[in-house]
Amino acid sequence: MVPPAASPRMSPDTRLPADPADEANAQNLRWMEQIKTGDTAALEALIECHQARIVGTVAKMLGDESAAEDIAQEVFLRVWKSAARYEPTAKFTTWLYKITRNLVFNELRRRKRHPTESLDRPPNDEGAPPRSLPDPAAKTPDRTLLDGEMQAAIQRAIDALPEMQRMAVILRRYDEVPYEEIAETLELTVPAVKSVLFRARTALREKLQHYLDG
């Protein structure tokens, strides 16, 4: 009788591939430990890693690219000031998104109290051009113009969402944040996040039906 083949053993040198998300979080935590000691180089590295994402999230939340960098700068200033008290009870990016959420929601409420006209786009003007205007000297293909119009329409539809729905959509659609992390960021349950996203997507489809039909 032939004995059963022995199960292959993993040699000590064999390593399972690391999860990139875990590796990225570990690096963020190393930077935070260094920032706690006043290491400005670590802060600069952390900012370089996350700045584009935070600026993009803020810009989409406010519908205002000109204010996004100022808010993002305040986000990282909060990181610097809070570093000594920081405890990694969740993913670093969750904590970073919470800081961003608080500052953006405060800014949205401030704007409601003190509405001002945007230099980029007249308020409530459905026919306004996209924020990034094409070069008038350049010949732009019709397809590019249509894409620009579509993107402007999408941003207007997102702007019209309640702030909680808006944040959930931006984190999920643009940053591809997992439901669990969105739930922690917004201090909701995962089913509540899915419900918020369902309502937001329904509202967006209604506002963009003209483009979807076309």
C-alpha positions as CSV (number, residue, x, y, z in Angstrom):
1,M,0.0,0.0,0.0
2,V,1.4,3.3,-1.0
3,P,1.5,5.8,1.9
4,P,-0.3,9.0,1.4
5,A,1.8,11.9,0.1
6,A,3.0,14.2,2.9
7,S,1.5,17.7,2.9
8,P,4.1,20.1,1.5
9,R,5.6,22.2,4.2
10,M,6.3,25.9,3.9
11,S,10.0,26.5,4.3
12,P,11.0,29.2,6.8
13,D,12.1,31.4,3.9
14,T,8.7,31.2,2.2
15,R,6.5,34.3,2.8
16,L,2.9,35.0,1.9
17,P,2.6,38.2,-0.2
18,A,1.9,41.1,2.1
19,D,-1.4,43.0,1.8
20,P,-0.5,46.4,0.3
21,A,-3.2,48.1,2.5
22,D,-1.6,46.6,5.6
23,E,1.9,47.7,4.4
24,A,0.6,51.2,3.7
25,N,-1.0,51.5,7.1
26,A,2.2,50.2,8.8
27,Q,4.1,53.0,7.0
28,N,1.6,55.6,8.1
29,L,2.0,54.4,11.7
30,R,5.8,54.6,11.5
31,W,5.5,58.2,10.2
32,M,3.1,59.1,13.0
33,E,5.6,57.7,15.6
34,Q,8.3,59.9,14.1
35,I,6.0,62.9,13.9
36,K,5.3,62.5,17.7
37,T,8.9,63.3,18.3
38,G,8.7,66.4,16.2
39,D,10.1,64.9,13.0
40,T,9.1,67.4,10.2
41,A,10.6,65.2,7.5
42,A,8.2,62.4,8.5
43,L,5.3,64.9,8.3
44,E,6.4,66.0,4.8
45,A,6.5,62.4,3.7
46,L,3.0,61.7,5.1
47,I,1.6,64.9,3.4
48,E,3.2,63.9,0.1
49,C,1.6,60.5,0.3
50,H,-1.9,61.7,1.2
51,Q,-2.2,65.3,0.0
52,A,-3.6,64.6,-3.5
53,R,-6.4,62.4,-2.2
54,I,-7.4,64.8,0.6
55,V,-7.4,67.8,-1.8
56,G,-9.5,65.8,-4.3
57,T,-12.0,64.8,-1.6
58,V,-12.3,68.3,-0.3
59,A,-12.7,69.8,-3.8
60,K,-15.5,67.4,-4.6
61,M,-17.2,67.9,-1.3
62,L,-17.2,71.7,-1.5
63,G,-17.5,72.0,-5.3
64,D,-14.7,74.5,-5.0
65,E,-11.2,73.7,-6.1
66,S,-9.8,77.1,-4.9
67,A,-10.6,76.3,-1.2
68,A,-9.6,72.7,-1.3
69,E,-5.8,73.2,-0.7
70,D,-6.5,75.6,2.2
71,I,-8.8,73.0,3.9
72,A,-6.3,70.2,3.1
73,Q,-3.5,72.3,4.7
74,E,-5.7,72.6,7.8
75,V,-6.2,68.8,7.8
76,F,-2.5,68.2,8.0
77,L,-2.0,70.9,10.6
78,R,-4.5,69.0,12.8
79,V,-2.5,65.8,12.2
80,W,0.7,67.6,13.4
81,K,-1.0,69.1,16.4
82,S,-2.7,65.9,17.4
83,A,0.2,63.6,16.8
84,A,1.2,63.4,20.5
85,R,-2.3,62.1,21.4
86,Y,-2.8,59.8,18.4
87,E,-3.5,56.2,19.1
88,P,-4.0,53.7,16.2
89,T,-7.4,52.4,17.2
90,A,-8.4,52.3,13.5
91,K,-6.7,52.6,10.2
92,F,-4.7,55.8,9.8
93,T,-6.7,56.8,6.7
94,T,-9.9,56.5,8.7
95,W,-8.6,58.9,11.3
96,L,-7.4,61.2,8.5
97,Y,-10.8,61.1,6.7
98,K,-12.6,61.9,10.1
99,I,-10.5,65.0,10.4
100,T,-11.3,65.9,6.8
101,R,-15.0,65.2,7.4
102,N,-15.2,67.5,10.4
103,L,-13.4,70.4,8.6
104,V,-15.5,70.0,5.4
105,F,-18.8,69.8,7.3
106,N,-17.9,72.9,9.3
107,E,-17.0,74.7,6.1
108,L,-20.3,73.7,4.5
109,R,-22.3,74.9,7.5
110,R,-20.3,78.2,7.5
111,R,-21.2,78.7,3.9
112,K,-24.8,78.1,4.6
113,R,-24.7,80.8,7.2
114,H,-22.7,83.2,5.0
115,P,-23.5,82.4,1.4
116,T,-21.1,84.0,-1.1
117,E,-21.0,83.9,-4.8
118,S,-18.4,81.6,-6.3
119,L,-15.9,83.0,-8.7
120,D,-15.7,79.6,-10.4
121,R,-19.4,79.2,-11.0
122,P,-22.5,81.2,-10.4
123,P,-24.7,79.6,-7.7
124,N,-27.7,77.6,-8.8
125,D,-26.8,78.1,-12.5
126,E,-27.5,74.8,-14.2
127,G,-26.0,76.1,-17.4
128,A,-22.7,77.2,-16.0
129,P,-19.5,75.9,-17.6
130,P,-17.2,73.4,-15.9
131,R,-14.7,74.8,-13.5
132,S,-11.7,73.8,-15.6
133,L,-12.4,75.8,-18.8
134,P,-10.8,74.7,-22.0
135,D,-8.2,76.9,-23.7
136,P,-10.2,79.1,-26.2
137,A,-7.3,79.1,-28.6
138,A,-7.3,75.3,-28.8
139,K,-9.6,73.3,-31.1
140,T,-11.4,71.0,-28.7
141,P,-13.1,67.8,-30.1
142,D,-16.8,67.5,-29.6
143,R,-16.2,64.4,-27.5
144,T,-14.0,66.4,-25.1
145,L,-16.7,69.1,-24.8
146,L,-19.3,66.5,-24.0
147,D,-17.2,64.8,-21.4
148,G,-16.5,68.2,-19.8
149,E,-20.3,69.0,-19.8
150,M,-21.0,65.5,-18.3
151,Q,-18.4,66.0,-15.5
152,A,-19.8,69.4,-14.7
153,A,-23.3,67.9,-14.5
154,I,-22.0,65.1,-12.2
155,Q,-20.4,67.7,-9.9
156,R,-23.6,69.8,-9.8
157,A,-25.6,66.7,-8.9
158,I,-23.1,65.7,-6.2
159,D,-23.2,69.3,-4.8
160,A,-26.9,69.0,-4.4
161,L,-26.7,65.9,-2.2
162,P,-27.0,66.2,1.6
163,E,-23.5,66.4,3.1
164,M,-23.6,62.9,4.6
165,Q,-24.7,61.4,1.2
166,R,-22.1,63.5,-0.6
167,M,-19.2,62.3,1.6
168,A,-20.3,58.6,1.3
169,V,-20.5,58.9,-2.5
170,I,-17.1,60.6,-2.9
171,L,-15.3,58.2,-0.6
172,R,-16.8,55.2,-2.3
173,R,-16.9,56.3,-6.0
174,Y,-13.6,58.3,-6.2
175,D,-11.4,57.0,-3.4
176,E,-12.7,53.4,-3.5
177,V,-12.9,53.3,0.3
178,P,-14.3,50.0,1.8
179,Y,-17.8,50.2,3.3
180,E,-16.4,49.4,6.8
181,E,-14.0,52.4,6.6
182,I,-16.7,54.7,5.3
183,A,-18.9,53.6,8.3
184,E,-16.1,54.4,10.8
185,T,-15.5,57.8,9.1
186,L,-19.1,58.8,9.1
187,E,-19.8,57.1,12.5
188,L,-22.5,54.9,10.9
189,T,-23.1,51.2,10.7
190,V,-22.3,49.4,7.4
191,P,-26.0,48.8,6.6
192,A,-26.6,52.5,7.2
193,V,-23.8,53.4,4.8
194,K,-25.3,51.2,2.2
195,S,-28.7,52.9,2.7
196,V,-27.1,56.3,2.5
197,L,-25.3,55.3,-0.8
198,F,-28.5,53.9,-2.2
199,R,-30.4,57.1,-1.6
200,A,-27.6,59.2,-3.0
201,R,-27.2,57.1,-6.2
202,T,-31.0,57.2,-6.7
203,A,-30.9,61.0,-6.5
204,L,-27.9,61.2,-8.8
205,R,-29.6,59.0,-11.4
206,E,-32.6,61.2,-11.4
207,K,-30.6,64.4,-11.9
208,L,-28.4,62.8,-14.6
209,Q,-31.2,60.9,-16.4
210,H,-30.9,63.3,-19.4
211,Y,-27.2,62.2,-19.9
212,L,-27.9,58.6,-19.1
213,D,-30.6,58.5,-21.8
214,G,-28.4,60.2,-24.3
